[in-house]
Amino acid sequence: MAERPPSHHADRLPRFAVEVHQNEHLHRDAEEVHAVVTVTTTAAPGTPGPGDGSDTAVVVMVDCSGSMNYPAGKLEAARAATAAAVDALPDGVSFALVRGTHRAAEIYPGGGRTATAGPAARAEAKSALGSLTASGGTALGSWLTLADALFAGTTARIRHGVLLTDGRNEHEEPARLDAVLDRCSGRFTCDTRGVGTDWEVTEVREIAARLLGTADIVPEPASLTADFEAMVRAATGRGVSGVALRLWTPAGATPVFVKQVAPAVEDLTGRRADAGPGTGDYPVGSWGVESRDYHLCLRVPGGDVGQDLLVGRVSLVTHDPYGAVVTLGTAHVRAVRTGSSAERTAVDAHVAHYTGQSEMALAIEEGLDLRRRGDAHGATARLGLAVRLAHRSGNDRTARLLAKVVDVDDAVDGTVRLKATVSDADEMTLATRSARTVRTLRGTR
């Protein structure tokens, strides 16, 4: 279906501003153009306040497998956190609570439906949590399948899941979870949390990545309540769902990669869906009032010195209730062929910054893997590189996490030593949060 200008539906959506950061000067022998695209949203004038949640649905999936009995108090902490999440739901939101073990079951309201948030429904939901007990195993795909069915019974356009687990997906084949994620992708978004240290980082991160949510560790059950409240408030504060980054390139130009680089690194390249000649859509989920950065790399054909090229057009698009495409914002990526010196064709500061942070995230992932496999030399080299890149980019949060896994002798050149003893919580926290980035300074060019 052809694009059309924003309609009355778009008047109620957040306002999208799209800005391109790049060095447009491209050496005559260069084949690739790099650009960082910053997308920033602000609330539309006259939009409903936080008390109106009629276009939003939330399903909370609570791990109730047998391991939630250990240590004592973990299940109670999950129960309290879920109750806090229910309290955080604005009136009008459709919601349901799911008990997850080796099968999924409804906690509230039951009957394959959702409830509408209000004082009575919130009280009933919290009362239903009191009967939760822990037993059985873990089959994450079954939890997501039930959530998908509950969302399908609503008219909400913004559909968001919250999934809490404390264990590995041991009661279904990996292919089963993979198929469920394929089916649920684009139907709802989902934040995932691992409580304690007996769950699998790759599983939790994969669910969040495929369903365009966030992933994190909650080492201590007592911290669950604040995290659940924050997730629900963020989910119910979103104003538009089903957003895609639409990239058009002219004949002869092709995308090499498309990555989200802030607030975290996420490679979107393989998620491209054809949207017409030279055009592809990369899903970027639901949006509230926020800002995200994307790194594009485009391969371009040769050209004469002085030639001014339009090498890409970036749009943020969604669909109105009738299925028509609504364009939320647009910007252009350009290139001017030059034979000038390296100064004219230097890498843009935004591009350099995020290239380094993407490299940092990969170095952490590889370094931790090498450490687990007993390759101390390889792990030291990769984690040392991560320390150097974290220091260079000003990513103090990641630097602090790295310092719990390695002893840093010199952050500038990345000289480190592996710690003899590292807690599971510290290693898993670094692994889970390794892709988080810091923004470039405003005004940087």
Legacy VTK file of the C-alpha trace (Angstrom):
# vtk DataFile Version 3.0
C-alpha trace
ASCII
DATASET POLYDATA
POINTS 445 float
0.000 0.000 0.000
1.388 3.398 -0.913
2.602 5.863 1.670
0.399 8.814 2.403
0.878 11.930 4.540
-0.076 11.723 8.230
-3.838 11.604 8.711
-6.082 12.562 11.641
-4.887 9.340 13.293
-1.317 10.666 13.112
-2.368 13.875 14.878
-2.686 11.832 18.073
0.709 10.132 17.684
3.992 11.319 19.211
5.863 13.810 17.041
8.901 12.229 15.361
12.022 14.223 14.476
14.663 12.503 12.320
18.226 13.871 12.134
21.168 12.471 10.147
24.769 12.749 11.405
27.414 12.034 8.782
30.353 13.388 6.852
28.838 13.841 3.402
32.277 14.069 1.769
33.068 10.668 0.271
36.473 9.987 -1.217
36.302 9.088 -4.873
37.640 5.588 -4.133
35.346 4.874 -1.143
32.521 2.355 -1.503
30.607 2.779 1.762
28.635 5.608 3.336
28.075 5.607 7.095
25.493 7.689 8.938
23.956 7.808 12.406
20.239 8.600 12.386
18.807 10.088 15.579
15.053 9.670 16.068
13.485 11.755 18.836
9.826 11.789 19.839
7.789 14.352 21.741
4.191 14.157 22.877
1.560 15.381 20.428
-0.432 18.399 21.645
-3.739 17.450 23.245
-3.020 13.724 23.515
-4.776 11.799 26.294
-3.106 11.803 29.676
-1.749 8.752 31.476
-5.183 7.908 32.858
-6.428 6.823 29.413
-5.031 3.385 28.590
-7.780 2.112 26.317
-5.420 1.430 23.400
-2.931 -0.589 25.491
-2.792 -4.205 26.664
-0.284 -5.716 29.106
0.266 -9.380 29.986
2.581 -10.240 32.895
4.087 -13.745 32.830
5.328 -14.885 36.271
7.671 -17.848 36.678
6.091 -20.287 39.137
8.392 -23.251 38.497
9.672 -25.263 41.451
12.950 -23.352 41.602
11.041 -20.200 42.608
10.847 -21.769 46.088
14.636 -21.269 46.460
15.875 -19.197 48.077
12.987 -18.616 50.407
11.167 -15.441 49.617
11.752 -15.428 45.848
8.169 -16.314 44.971
6.861 -13.798 47.488
9.056 -11.119 45.892
7.686 -12.017 42.460
4.141 -11.873 43.836
4.777 -8.427 45.364
6.393 -7.148 42.159
3.454 -8.323 40.058
1.034 -6.646 42.463
3.021 -3.412 42.088
2.839 -3.779 38.305
-0.934 -4.147 38.540
-1.124 -1.009 40.683
0.902 0.869 38.041
-1.621 0.100 35.274
-3.631 3.187 34.252
-7.388 2.861 34.127
-8.588 1.433 30.840
-5.602 -0.808 30.093
-6.479 -4.384 29.124
-4.407 -6.776 31.223
-3.925 -10.368 32.264
-1.619 -12.330 34.552
-0.088 -15.668 33.521
1.440 -18.411 35.682
4.413 -19.970 33.903
5.765 -23.471 34.529
6.210 -26.324 32.006
2.820 -25.113 30.802
1.085 -21.743 30.953
-2.066 -21.014 32.915
-4.089 -17.894 33.563
-3.937 -16.339 37.013
-6.338 -13.507 36.265
-8.958 -12.872 34.948
-9.253 -16.341 33.327
-11.508 -17.626 30.593
-9.070 -16.718 27.805
-9.730 -13.007 28.127
-8.249 -9.850 29.601
-9.625 -7.525 32.265
-9.913 -3.743 32.074
-7.815 -1.951 34.663
-9.763 -0.054 37.293
-9.993 -0.138 41.104
-12.079 -3.317 41.254
-10.069 -5.255 38.666
-6.769 -4.293 40.273
-7.995 -5.477 43.675
-9.230 -8.781 42.212
-5.952 -9.369 40.364
-3.851 -8.788 43.477
-6.106 -11.107 45.457
-5.615 -13.830 42.828
-1.835 -13.570 43.251
-2.168 -14.721 46.846
-2.891 -18.286 45.768
0.293 -18.721 43.707
2.510 -21.694 44.500
5.725 -22.858 42.838
6.080 -26.294 41.200
6.948 -27.845 37.861
9.396 -26.835 35.150
10.002 -24.100 32.581
8.696 -23.838 29.016
8.989 -20.207 27.941
7.374 -20.739 24.555
4.122 -21.865 26.156
4.017 -18.674 28.244
4.461 -16.487 25.176
1.870 -18.498 23.244
-0.762 -17.881 25.905
0.157 -14.192 26.045
-0.235 -13.972 22.265
-3.704 -15.530 22.469
-4.746 -13.110 25.213
-3.504 -10.118 23.195
-5.396 -11.378 20.143
-8.640 -11.084 22.093
-8.176 -7.324 22.569
-8.549 -4.350 20.255
-5.456 -2.667 21.733
-2.835 -1.521 19.239
-0.059 -1.292 21.855
0.527 -4.797 23.223
3.302 -5.431 25.699
4.420 -8.449 27.682
6.549 -8.689 30.822
8.243 -12.065 31.328
10.026 -13.064 34.541
12.044 -16.280 34.743
14.521 -17.751 37.203
15.537 -20.808 35.197
16.489 -22.237 31.841
14.017 -23.267 29.168
14.469 -26.958 29.929
10.988 -28.321 29.212
10.688 -27.570 25.501
13.009 -27.911 22.525
14.898 -24.775 21.402
13.184 -25.091 18.030
9.820 -24.753 19.751
10.766 -21.447 21.381
12.263 -20.245 18.107
9.021 -20.979 16.256
6.974 -19.208 18.923
9.188 -16.129 18.667
8.774 -16.130 14.899
5.009 -16.220 15.299
4.867 -13.553 18.025
7.287 -11.147 16.336
5.416 -8.026 15.284
2.333 -9.020 17.289
3.516 -7.749 20.675
6.656 -6.463 22.369
8.107 -8.041 25.497
10.515 -7.102 28.287
12.335 -10.047 29.862
13.916 -10.327 33.285
16.028 -13.037 34.864
15.912 -13.185 38.657
18.793 -14.799 40.528
21.613 -16.490 38.587
20.264 -19.854 37.396
18.773 -18.676 34.077
20.357 -18.486 30.641
21.462 -15.037 29.447
21.228 -15.928 25.753
17.608 -17.091 26.121
16.467 -13.988 27.967
18.270 -11.645 25.569
16.989 -13.496 22.505
13.352 -13.197 23.584
13.764 -9.476 24.226
15.618 -8.930 20.949
13.104 -10.810 18.806
10.144 -9.121 20.515
11.735 -5.661 20.573
11.840 -5.312 24.340
14.498 -4.952 27.019
16.414 -7.646 28.879
18.030 -7.397 32.293
19.156 -9.292 35.343
17.626 -8.800 38.782
20.189 -10.519 41.010
18.247 -9.935 44.217
14.501 -10.695 44.319
13.924 -7.668 46.552
14.701 -5.412 43.560
11.899 -6.836 41.427
9.175 -4.436 42.561
10.816 -1.232 41.346
11.779 -2.896 38.060
8.252 -4.179 37.391
6.749 -0.782 38.125
9.191 0.896 35.743
8.497 -1.580 32.933
4.731 -1.162 33.199
4.931 2.624 33.343
7.153 2.661 30.253
4.869 0.266 28.363
1.694 2.176 29.162
3.365 5.486 28.315
3.847 4.590 24.674
1.757 6.335 22.057
2.398 4.367 18.870
3.075 0.711 18.052
4.279 -1.215 15.039
6.840 1.389 13.988
9.375 0.484 11.316
12.481 2.230 10.071
11.927 2.335 6.306
15.097 2.606 4.225
15.010 3.428 0.513
18.158 3.241 -1.596
18.460 4.167 -5.287
19.529 1.770 -8.007
23.125 0.724 -7.466
23.143 1.419 -3.719
22.563 -1.397 -1.209
22.356 -1.577 2.601
25.297 -3.299 4.281
23.823 -3.121 7.790
21.249 -1.319 9.906
21.845 -1.308 13.664
20.210 0.327 16.625
23.116 1.767 18.610
21.363 3.668 21.421
20.133 3.032 24.011
21.638 -0.384 23.244
23.266 -2.153 20.311
20.873 -4.354 18.361
21.557 -5.541 14.814
18.392 -5.103 12.736
19.910 -6.108 9.389
18.406 -9.580 9.235
14.910 -8.354 10.096
14.427 -6.424 6.879
11.052 -6.919 5.198
10.571 -5.875 1.582
8.417 -2.753 1.236
8.727 -2.019 -2.493
11.471 -1.361 -5.063
14.706 -0.474 -3.310
12.830 -0.246 -0.001
12.935 -2.296 3.193
11.292 -2.021 6.605
13.209 -2.729 9.816
10.836 -3.133 12.820
11.651 -0.865 15.776
8.652 -1.543 18.022
6.554 0.800 20.121
7.458 4.382 20.987
6.736 6.825 23.758
8.579 10.076 24.412
12.200 9.017 23.883
15.201 9.095 21.571
17.083 6.318 19.784
20.067 6.218 17.419
20.592 3.976 14.377
23.816 3.325 12.452
23.396 2.772 8.699
26.068 1.537 6.316
25.282 1.752 2.596
27.377 0.467 -0.306
27.302 2.973 -3.169
28.353 2.922 -6.821
31.353 4.874 -8.090
30.984 8.419 -9.329
32.813 11.493 -10.564
34.444 13.982 -8.221
31.937 16.678 -7.339
28.922 14.445 -7.889
26.218 15.000 -5.240
24.412 11.730 -4.540
21.219 10.910 -2.657
22.194 7.468 -1.363
19.328 6.806 1.029
16.068 8.038 2.474
15.142 7.072 6.029
11.537 7.241 7.201
9.743 6.143 10.350
6.416 4.587 9.398
3.440 2.920 11.032
-0.095 2.055 9.914
-3.374 3.733 10.741
-6.372 1.673 11.945
-7.368 1.094 8.307
-4.005 -0.332 7.295
-2.701 2.694 5.400
0.951 3.662 5.845
1.534 6.769 7.973
4.915 8.454 7.604
6.060 9.840 10.941
9.333 11.475 9.899
11.893 11.451 7.094
15.540 12.380 6.512
18.055 11.903 3.702
21.545 10.403 3.530
23.759 12.132 0.962
27.285 11.832 -0.384
29.499 14.197 -2.357
32.387 12.585 -4.217
35.682 14.314 -3.528
39.351 13.836 -4.244
40.307 15.968 -1.242
42.510 15.137 1.697
41.737 12.778 4.553
40.586 15.701 6.700
37.627 16.284 4.402
36.659 12.605 4.470
37.278 11.934 8.177
34.815 9.689 9.992
31.925 11.603 11.590
32.203 11.750 15.397
28.806 10.078 15.925
29.731 7.232 13.571
33.115 6.731 15.240
31.540 6.777 18.697
28.979 4.102 17.950
31.351 1.982 15.884
33.528 1.785 18.985
30.644 0.885 21.261
29.405 -1.837 18.915
32.935 -3.229 18.915
32.962 -2.998 22.724
29.745 -5.034 23.047
31.138 -7.734 20.739
34.446 -7.814 22.631
32.613 -8.365 25.933
30.510 -11.170 24.484
33.543 -12.906 22.984
35.719 -12.274 26.047
33.227 -13.824 28.452
32.791 -16.818 26.149
36.562 -17.348 25.997
36.773 -17.033 29.787
34.111 -19.715 30.262
36.027 -21.996 27.880
39.262 -21.551 29.830
41.128 -19.444 27.250
42.655 -16.925 29.651
44.896 -15.307 27.031
42.076 -14.747 24.545
39.658 -13.567 27.247
42.200 -11.077 28.585
42.792 -9.619 25.129
39.110 -9.208 24.292
38.067 -7.859 27.697
41.062 -5.519 27.658
39.860 -4.142 24.331
36.399 -3.672 25.855
37.889 -1.719 28.766
39.815 0.522 26.353
36.713 1.190 24.235
34.521 1.823 27.285
37.044 4.359 28.555
37.369 6.054 25.157
33.594 6.422 24.721
32.918 7.552 28.289
30.765 4.498 29.001
31.338 4.530 32.747
28.486 2.107 33.499
30.033 -0.636 31.392
33.507 0.206 32.678
32.283 -0.409 36.238
30.778 -3.766 35.236
34.020 -4.784 33.508
35.985 -3.903 36.648
34.106 -6.656 38.485
35.434 -9.243 36.035
38.962 -7.940 35.363
41.550 -5.953 37.309
42.292 -2.840 35.273
45.929 -1.748 35.255
45.545 0.872 32.498
42.159 1.738 31.030
43.651 3.935 28.308
45.495 1.094 26.585
43.267 -1.707 27.903
45.830 -3.478 30.093
43.880 -5.870 32.342
44.174 -9.100 34.304
41.395 -11.635 34.739
40.103 -11.797 38.290
40.686 -15.174 39.913
37.161 -15.284 41.289
34.068 -13.682 39.777
30.548 -14.078 41.124
27.893 -15.498 38.830
25.842 -12.352 39.351
28.675 -10.053 38.233
29.452 -12.118 35.139
25.779 -12.391 34.154
25.184 -8.688 34.747
28.043 -7.799 32.397
26.788 -10.287 29.802
23.199 -9.039 29.995
24.046 -5.328 29.908
27.050 -5.430 27.565
25.129 -3.924 24.644
24.022 -0.791 26.493
25.579 2.373 25.141
26.000 6.014 26.077
24.882 8.818 23.795
27.189 11.153 21.964
27.288 14.701 23.245
24.748 17.059 21.807
26.287 19.448 19.320
28.987 16.967 18.301
29.666 16.909 14.555
LINES 1 446
445 0 1 2 3 4 5 6 7 8 9 10 11 12 13 14 15 16 17 18 19 20 21 22 23 24 25 26 27 28 29 30 31 32 33 34 35 36 37 38 39 40 41 42 43 44 45 46 47 48 49 50 51 52 53 54 55 56 57 58 59 60 61 62 63 64 65 66 67 68 69 70 71 72 73 74 75 76 77 78 79 80 81 82 83 84 85 86 87 88 89 90 91 92 93 94 95 96 97 98 99 100 101 102 103 104 105 106 107 108 109 110 111 112 113 114 115 116 117 118 119 120 121 122 123 124 125 126 127 128 129 130 131 132 133 134 135 136 137 138 139 140 141 142 143 144 145 146 147 148 149 150 151 152 153 154 155 156 157 158 159 160 161 162 163 164 165 166 167 168 169 170 171 172 173 174 175 176 177 178 179 180 181 182 183 184 185 186 187 188 189 190 191 192 193 194 195 196 197 198 199 200 201 202 203 204 205 206 207 208 209 210 211 212 213 214 215 216 217 218 219 220 221 222 223 224 225 226 227 228 229 230 231 232 233 234 235 236 237 238 239 240 241 242 243 244 245 246 247 248 249 250 251 252 253 254 255 256 257 258 259 260 261 262 263 264 265 266 267 268 269 270 271 272 273 274 275 276 277 278 279 280 281 282 283 284 285 286 287 288 289 290 291 292 293 294 295 296 297 298 299 300 301 302 303 304 305 306 307 308 309 310 311 312 313 314 315 316 317 318 319 320 321 322 323 324 325 326 327 328 329 330 331 332 333 334 335 336 337 338 339 340 341 342 343 344 345 346 347 348 349 350 351 352 353 354 355 356 357 358 359 360 361 362 363 364 365 366 367 368 369 370 371 372 373 374 375 376 377 378 379 380 381 382 383 384 385 386 387 388 389 390 391 392 393 394 395 396 397 398 399 400 401 402 403 404 405 406 407 408 409 410 411 412 413 414 415 416 417 418 419 420 421 422 423 424 425 426 427 428 429 430 431 432 433 434 435 436 437 438 439 440 441 442 443 444
